[in-house]
Amino acid sequence: MRRLTRTVLMGSVAAAAAFALAGCGSGFGGNSNGGGNSSGSGGLTSSKDPLTVLIGSSGDAETAAVTSAVADWSSSSGTKATVIPASNLDQQLAQGFAAKKPADVFYLSTGSLPGYAANGSLLAYGSKLPSSLTSDFYPSLVKNFTYDGKLYCAPKDFSTLQLIVNTDDWQAAGLTDADYPKTWDQLSADAKKLTSGSTTGLVVSGQYERLGAFMVEAGGNLTNADSTKVTANSQANVDALTYAQGLLKDGSMKFAADVGAGWGGEAFGKNLGAMTIEGNWISGAMSSDYPSVHYKVVPLPAGPKGMGTLQFTNCWGIAADSPNQKAALALVEKLTSKDDQLAFAKAFGVMPSIQSAASEWKQEFPQYAPFLDASDYAQGTPTLKGVANVITDLDGKIAQLKTTDPKTILDSAQSNLQALLK
C-alpha cells in the first residue's frame, strides 16, 4: 500500500536484499553505462525481447494507471511490455537480481539504490535522458538518485510530510484558521486542546520517517545533504526527539501502535487522533476508507531553524542485465512525461517529479498544495549502502521514545550509520 512504499520500509526484507546483493556483485559488464552487454544505439542493449515492469502498487488505481500508460507506449512502440504488481517489491526485486533475471524496469527506492548501484546491478542511464527532462526534475530528487557522481535513474514522483487536521475536532475545540500552528509551542498547545476522551491531539507513526521532520525543523537530519557525514546524534536531533518526547509524556501525542492503529492515517481516519503527520498518499486512504472525515492539510510548523519536512521518492530503475535497455529507456521517458505524470496524479494521488507540472497539479489539487510547496525545503532520507537496516533499527528504538533517553537512541544510530561510511 502507498503508505508503506513511501517510507523506508525496505529494511523489512533486508535478509533477502543482502543475499541478492552478495549474489550478483560480479555478474555484470563494466561499461560506463553501469553494466550490460552493449549493442545498439548509445551503448545500450537492444533486442526484440518484451519488457517486464515491476511495481510496488498502492492498489487497483495505481496498477490500472501504470498498466494503461505502459500499454499505450507498447502499442505505439511495437515493443511488448507487461506490468507486474509485486506482493513484496523489495523481495521480488532482490530475488530477480540474485537469479540474474531481473525485471527490465522497476520501482526503486532511495535506500535500495546505493547497494544495487555499487554492485553493478543498475544501468546508470541519467546521462542518456534528454537534458530538457533532467533539468525539469526537482534538484533534490536528482540528488536522491545520484550515486558516485552519476544520475542512475529518473525520479518517478515524490511525497512530503505535512500536518493533517480533523476540521470538525478543530472547530469543536474552539480553534479557528488563525490557530493553525506556526511554531512547535503552538503545535503543543493545539495538541493539548484537541486531546479529549478517546481522541489524542496528535497521533503519528512511531518512526524516523515521521519524527525526522522535527529533526529537519531543528536544523538536523541523520546525515548531511550528500550523505558523506553522519550527524545522527547532533544537538539539533536531540532537541527534536526531546520535543517529541515531551508531547508523548504529557499525553498530547501518541504513536499509532499505542492506540491500536497500523499507521497515522488509520488513527486519524478512526478519530483516534485529531491530527497526524503524513504524506500526500493519505488522500487515497481518506477517500476510500474514511470518506466522511473532514480534514485539512496545513504546513508543519516551523522549528528552531525554520520550516522543514522529510521527502520520499522512488525512481524508475533499469536493470544492467536487461537485454533491451534501449526500449526500457524509451518507456521511462514516456512514463516521466508531463502527461503521464499528471495522469498518475489524478489516478492515485502522487506528486509529479517535474517542476513543469507543478502549476497544473496545484490547480487540480489545491487542497494539497502544502505538500508540493514543501519541495523548496524538504530533505530526503540518507542514501548510504545498508541504510535500510540502520533505519529499521532506529525505528524500533524510536517506538520506545517515551521512556528512552533521546541521545541514547541517536548515539546508536550515529554508530550504525558511521559504520556504513567505512
C-alpha positions as CSV (number, residue, x, y, z in Angstrom):
1,M,0.0,0.0,0.0
2,R,1.2,3.5,-0.7
3,R,1.7,4.5,2.9
4,L,4.3,1.7,3.1
5,T,6.0,2.1,-0.2
6,R,6.6,5.8,0.5
7,T,8.7,5.0,3.6
8,V,12.0,3.3,4.2
9,L,10.2,0.0,4.9
10,M,12.6,-1.9,2.6
11,G,14.6,-2.8,5.7
12,S,11.9,-5.4,6.5
13,V,13.3,-7.6,3.7
14,A,17.0,-6.9,4.5
15,A,18.0,-10.6,4.5
16,A,16.6,-11.2,1.0
17,A,18.2,-8.0,-0.2
18,A,21.6,-8.9,1.3
19,F,21.5,-12.3,-0.4
20,A,20.8,-10.7,-3.7
21,L,23.5,-8.0,-3.4
22,A,26.0,-10.6,-2.5
23,G,25.0,-12.9,-5.3
24,C,25.1,-10.5,-8.2
25,G,28.1,-8.4,-7.4
26,S,30.3,-9.5,-10.3
27,G,27.9,-10.9,-12.9
28,F,27.5,-7.7,-14.9
29,G,29.5,-5.9,-17.5
30,G,31.6,-2.9,-16.6
31,N,30.8,-0.3,-19.3
32,S,30.3,3.3,-18.4
33,N,26.5,2.8,-18.5
34,G,26.6,0.7,-15.4
35,G,26.7,-2.7,-17.0
36,G,25.0,-4.9,-19.5
37,N,26.1,-6.4,-22.9
38,S,26.0,-3.3,-25.1
39,S,24.7,-3.2,-28.6
40,G,22.5,-0.8,-30.5
41,S,22.4,2.9,-30.1
42,G,24.4,4.7,-27.5
43,G,25.9,1.6,-25.8
44,L,22.5,0.3,-24.8
45,T,21.4,-3.3,-25.3
46,S,18.7,-3.7,-27.9
47,S,16.6,-6.7,-28.9
48,K,13.1,-7.8,-29.7
49,D,12.6,-9.1,-26.2
50,P,9.5,-7.9,-24.4
51,L,9.9,-5.8,-21.3
52,T,8.7,-6.6,-17.7
53,V,7.8,-3.7,-15.4
54,L,7.8,-4.5,-11.7
55,I,5.9,-2.0,-9.5
56,G,5.0,-1.7,-5.8
57,S,1.4,-0.7,-6.2
58,S,-0.7,1.1,-3.7
59,G,-3.8,-0.7,-5.0
60,D,-6.1,-1.2,-8.0
61,A,-6.0,2.5,-9.1
62,E,-2.2,2.6,-9.3
63,T,-1.9,-0.7,-11.0
64,A,-4.6,0.2,-13.6
65,A,-3.0,3.6,-14.3
66,V,0.5,2.3,-14.8
67,T,-0.7,-0.7,-16.8
68,S,-2.7,1.7,-19.1
69,A,0.3,4.0,-19.6
70,V,2.6,1.1,-20.4
71,A,0.1,-0.4,-22.8
72,D,-0.2,2.9,-24.6
73,W,3.6,3.1,-25.0
74,S,3.7,-0.6,-26.1
75,S,1.1,0.0,-28.7
76,S,2.9,2.9,-30.3
77,S,6.4,1.5,-30.0
78,G,5.6,-2.1,-31.0
79,T,7.5,-3.5,-28.0
80,K,5.5,-5.8,-25.8
81,A,5.6,-4.9,-22.1
82,T,4.0,-6.5,-19.1
83,V,3.3,-4.8,-15.7
84,I,3.8,-7.0,-12.7
85,P,2.4,-5.6,-9.3
86,A,4.7,-7.0,-6.7
87,S,3.3,-8.5,-3.5
88,N,6.6,-7.6,-1.9
89,L,8.6,-5.3,-4.2
90,D,11.9,-5.4,-2.3
91,Q,12.0,-9.1,-2.0
92,Q,11.0,-9.8,-5.6
93,L,13.5,-7.3,-6.9
94,A,16.2,-8.9,-4.8
95,Q,15.3,-12.3,-6.0
96,G,15.3,-11.2,-9.6
97,F,18.8,-9.8,-9.3
98,A,20.0,-12.9,-7.4
99,A,18.7,-15.1,-10.2
100,K,20.2,-12.8,-12.9
101,K,16.7,-12.5,-14.3
102,P,15.6,-9.1,-13.0
103,A,12.7,-7.1,-14.4
104,D,13.8,-4.6,-17.1
105,V,12.1,-1.6,-15.4
106,F,11.1,-1.3,-11.8
107,Y,10.3,1.0,-8.9
108,L,13.5,1.7,-6.9
109,S,13.7,3.4,-3.5
110,T,16.5,5.8,-2.4
111,G,17.5,3.3,0.3
112,S,17.9,0.4,-2.2
113,L,19.8,2.4,-4.8
114,P,23.3,2.5,-3.3
115,G,23.7,-1.2,-2.9
116,Y,22.4,-2.1,-6.3
117,A,24.4,0.7,-7.9
118,A,27.6,-0.3,-6.1
119,N,27.5,-4.0,-7.3
120,G,26.7,-3.2,-11.0
121,S,23.0,-4.3,-11.0
122,L,21.7,-1.0,-12.3
123,L,22.0,0.8,-15.6
124,A,23.2,4.4,-14.9
125,Y,21.1,6.0,-17.6
126,G,20.7,9.5,-16.3
127,S,23.1,11.0,-18.8
128,K,21.1,9.5,-21.7
129,L,17.9,11.3,-20.7
130,P,17.1,14.5,-22.6
131,S,18.5,17.5,-20.9
132,S,15.1,19.1,-21.0
133,L,13.9,16.3,-18.8
134,T,16.7,16.1,-16.3
135,S,16.7,19.9,-15.8
136,D,13.0,19.7,-15.1
137,F,13.3,17.2,-12.2
138,Y,13.4,18.8,-8.8
139,P,17.1,19.2,-7.9
140,S,16.6,17.5,-4.6
141,L,15.2,14.4,-6.4
142,V,18.1,14.3,-8.7
143,K,20.4,14.3,-5.7
144,N,18.4,11.4,-4.2
145,F,19.2,9.2,-7.2
146,T,22.8,10.3,-7.9
147,Y,25.4,7.8,-6.7
148,D,29.2,8.1,-7.2
149,G,28.6,11.2,-9.4
150,K,26.1,9.6,-11.7
151,L,22.3,10.1,-12.0
152,Y,21.2,6.4,-12.1
153,C,17.5,6.7,-12.7
154,A,14.6,9.1,-13.3
155,P,12.6,10.1,-10.3
156,K,9.0,8.9,-10.9
157,D,7.2,11.0,-8.3
158,F,7.6,12.2,-4.7
159,S,5.9,12.9,-1.4
160,T,6.4,15.1,1.5
161,L,5.1,15.2,5.1
162,Q,2.6,17.8,6.4
163,L,0.2,18.2,9.2
164,I,-3.3,16.7,8.6
165,V,-6.1,18.2,10.8
166,N,-9.6,17.0,11.5
167,T,-11.6,20.2,11.0
168,D,-14.6,19.0,13.0
169,D,-12.4,18.4,16.0
170,W,-10.7,21.6,15.4
171,Q,-13.9,23.6,15.5
172,A,-15.2,21.7,18.5
173,A,-12.1,22.7,20.4
174,G,-12.8,26.3,19.7
175,L,-10.0,26.7,17.3
176,T,-10.0,28.8,14.1
177,D,-8.0,29.0,10.9
178,A,-5.8,31.6,12.8
179,D,-4.8,28.9,15.2
180,Y,-3.1,26.5,12.8
181,P,0.3,26.1,14.4
182,K,3.2,28.1,13.1
183,T,5.7,27.0,15.8
184,W,6.4,24.0,18.0
185,D,4.9,25.7,21.0
186,Q,1.7,26.3,19.1
187,L,1.6,22.7,18.0
188,S,1.9,21.6,21.6
189,A,-0.9,23.9,22.7
190,D,-3.2,22.8,19.9
191,A,-2.5,19.1,20.5
192,K,-3.4,19.6,24.2
193,K,-6.7,21.4,23.3
194,L,-7.6,18.6,20.9
195,T,-7.0,15.8,23.3
196,S,-10.3,14.6,24.7
197,G,-11.8,11.3,25.6
198,S,-10.6,8.6,23.1
199,T,-9.1,11.2,20.8
200,T,-5.5,12.2,21.2
201,G,-4.4,15.6,19.8
202,L,-1.7,14.2,17.6
203,V,-1.1,10.6,16.6
204,V,1.8,9.6,14.3
205,S,3.6,6.5,13.3
206,G,6.5,6.0,15.7
207,Q,9.4,6.0,13.3
208,Y,12.1,8.2,11.9
209,E,10.2,8.6,8.7
210,R,7.7,10.8,10.6
211,L,9.6,12.3,13.6
212,G,12.5,13.0,11.2
213,A,10.5,16.1,10.1
214,F,11.1,17.5,13.6
215,M,14.9,16.9,13.1
216,V,14.9,18.8,9.9
217,E,13.0,21.7,11.5
218,A,15.6,21.8,14.3
219,G,18.4,22.0,11.7
220,G,19.4,18.4,11.7
221,N,18.9,15.0,10.0
222,L,20.7,11.7,10.1
223,T,23.4,12.8,7.6
224,N,24.4,15.9,5.7
225,A,22.8,16.6,2.4
226,D,25.0,14.3,0.3
227,S,25.2,11.5,2.9
228,T,29.0,12.0,3.3
229,K,28.9,12.9,7.0
230,V,26.8,11.3,9.8
231,T,25.0,13.8,12.0
232,A,22.5,11.5,13.8
233,N,23.4,12.5,17.4
234,S,23.7,16.2,16.7
235,Q,22.2,18.6,19.2
236,A,19.6,19.5,16.7
237,N,18.3,15.9,16.5
238,V,18.5,15.5,20.3
239,D,16.4,18.7,20.6
240,A,13.9,17.3,18.1
241,L,13.4,14.0,19.8
242,T,13.3,15.7,23.2
243,Y,10.4,17.9,21.9
244,A,8.6,14.8,20.6
245,Q,9.2,13.0,23.9
246,G,7.6,15.9,25.8
247,L,4.4,15.6,23.7
248,L,4.4,11.8,24.4
249,K,4.9,12.3,28.2
250,D,2.1,14.9,28.5
251,G,-0.3,12.7,26.6
252,S,-1.0,15.1,23.7
253,M,0.8,12.9,21.2
254,K,0.7,9.1,20.9
255,F,2.2,6.6,18.4
256,A,-0.3,4.9,16.1
257,A,0.7,1.4,17.5
258,D,-0.2,2.6,21.0
259,V,-3.8,3.4,20.0
260,G,-4.3,0.2,18.1
261,A,-3.7,1.6,14.6
262,G,-1.4,0.4,11.9
263,W,-0.3,3.9,10.9
264,G,-1.1,7.5,11.5
265,G,-3.6,7.7,8.7
266,E,-5.7,4.9,10.2
267,A,-5.6,6.5,13.6
268,F,-6.7,9.8,12.0
269,G,-9.5,8.2,10.0
270,K,-10.9,6.4,13.1
271,N,-10.7,9.7,15.0
272,L,-8.2,8.2,17.5
273,G,-6.1,11.2,16.6
274,A,-7.3,14.7,15.8
275,M,-4.1,15.5,13.9
276,T,-1.4,13.4,12.2
277,I,1.8,13.8,10.2
278,E,1.6,12.1,6.9
279,G,2.3,12.4,3.2
280,N,0.0,13.1,0.3
281,W,-0.7,9.4,-0.1
282,I,-3.1,9.9,2.8
283,S,-5.6,11.3,0.3
284,G,-6.3,7.9,-1.2
285,A,-6.9,6.3,2.1
286,M,-9.2,9.0,3.3
287,S,-11.4,8.9,0.2
288,S,-11.6,5.2,0.1
289,D,-11.7,4.2,3.8
290,Y,-12.9,7.3,5.6
291,P,-14.9,9.4,3.2
292,S,-17.0,11.1,5.9
293,V,-14.0,12.6,7.7
294,H,-13.5,16.3,7.1
295,Y,-9.8,17.4,7.1
296,K,-7.4,20.0,6.0
297,V,-3.7,19.8,5.1
298,V,-1.6,22.6,6.6
299,P,2.2,23.1,6.6
300,L,4.1,21.6,9.5
301,P,5.0,24.3,12.0
302,A,8.5,25.8,11.8
303,G,11.1,24.5,14.3
304,P,14.0,26.4,15.9
305,K,15.7,26.6,12.4
306,G,12.6,27.2,10.3
307,M,10.4,25.2,8.0
308,G,11.3,21.6,7.4
309,T,10.0,18.2,6.5
310,L,11.0,14.9,5.0
311,Q,10.7,13.9,1.4
312,F,10.2,10.4,-0.1
313,T,10.6,9.3,-3.6
314,N,11.2,6.3,-5.9
315,C,12.7,6.2,-9.4
316,W,12.3,4.1,-12.5
317,G,15.3,1.7,-12.3
318,I,16.6,-0.1,-15.3
319,A,18.5,-3.4,-14.9
320,A,22.1,-3.5,-16.2
321,D,21.3,-7.1,-17.3
322,S,18.2,-6.1,-19.4
323,P,18.6,-7.3,-23.0
324,N,16.5,-4.4,-24.2
325,Q,17.8,-1.3,-22.4
326,K,17.1,0.9,-25.4
327,A,13.3,0.2,-25.2
328,A,13.4,0.4,-21.4
329,L,14.8,3.9,-21.6
330,A,12.2,4.9,-24.1
331,L,9.5,3.6,-21.8
332,V,10.9,5.5,-18.8
333,E,10.9,8.8,-20.9
334,K,7.2,8.2,-21.6
335,L,6.3,7.4,-18.0
336,T,8.1,10.6,-16.7
337,S,6.5,12.8,-19.3
338,K,4.2,15.6,-18.1
339,D,1.0,14.0,-19.5
340,D,1.7,10.6,-17.9
341,Q,2.7,12.1,-14.5
342,L,-0.4,14.3,-14.3
343,A,-2.5,11.2,-15.2
344,F,-0.9,9.3,-12.4
345,A,-1.5,12.1,-10.0
346,K,-5.2,12.1,-10.9
347,A,-5.4,8.3,-10.6
348,F,-3.6,7.7,-7.3
349,G,-2.6,10.9,-5.7
350,V,1.2,11.2,-6.3
351,M,3.1,14.5,-7.0
352,P,4.9,14.8,-10.3
353,S,8.7,14.7,-10.2
354,I,9.0,17.5,-12.8
355,Q,8.7,21.2,-12.0
356,S,6.8,22.0,-15.2
357,A,3.8,20.0,-13.9
358,A,3.6,21.9,-10.6
359,S,1.1,24.6,-11.6
360,E,-1.3,22.2,-13.2
361,W,-1.1,19.8,-10.2
362,K,-1.9,22.6,-7.8
363,Q,-4.9,23.7,-10.0
364,E,-6.2,20.1,-9.9
365,F,-5.5,19.6,-6.2
366,P,-5.4,23.0,-4.4
367,Q,-6.3,21.4,-1.1
368,Y,-3.0,19.5,-1.2
369,A,-0.8,22.4,-2.2
370,P,1.2,22.4,1.1
371,F,2.7,19.0,0.1
372,L,4.1,20.4,-3.1
373,D,5.1,23.8,-1.6
374,A,7.4,21.8,0.7
375,S,9.6,20.8,-2.2
376,D,11.5,24.0,-1.5
377,Y,12.7,22.9,1.9
378,A,12.1,19.1,2.2
379,Q,15.1,16.8,2.8
380,G,15.5,13.2,1.8
381,T,16.5,10.2,3.8
382,P,20.1,9.1,3.7
383,T,21.4,7.4,0.6
384,L,24.0,5.0,2.1
385,K,24.5,1.4,1.2
386,G,23.0,-0.6,4.1
387,V,21.0,2.4,5.4
388,A,17.7,0.4,5.4
389,N,18.8,-1.9,8.2
390,V,20.0,1.1,10.3
391,I,16.7,3.0,9.9
392,T,14.8,-0.2,10.8
393,D,16.8,-0.4,14.0
394,L,16.3,3.3,14.7
395,D,12.5,2.9,14.2
396,G,12.4,0.2,16.8
397,K,14.1,2.4,19.3
398,I,12.0,5.5,18.5
399,A,8.9,3.4,19.2
400,Q,10.2,3.4,22.8
401,L,11.0,7.2,22.9
402,K,8.5,8.0,25.7
403,T,10.7,6.1,28.2
404,T,14.1,6.2,26.5
405,D,16.8,9.0,26.5
406,P,16.8,10.6,23.1
407,K,20.6,10.9,23.0
408,T,20.9,7.2,23.7
409,I,18.7,6.4,20.7
410,L,20.7,8.8,18.5
411,D,24.1,7.6,19.6
412,S,23.2,4.2,18.5
413,A,22.1,5.4,15.1
414,Q,25.3,7.5,14.9
415,S,27.4,4.5,15.4
416,N,25.5,2.3,13.0
417,L,25.5,4.9,10.3
418,Q,29.2,5.7,10.8
419,A,30.0,2.1,10.1
420,L,28.4,2.4,6.7
421,L,30.9,5.1,5.7
422,K,33.9,2.9,6.5
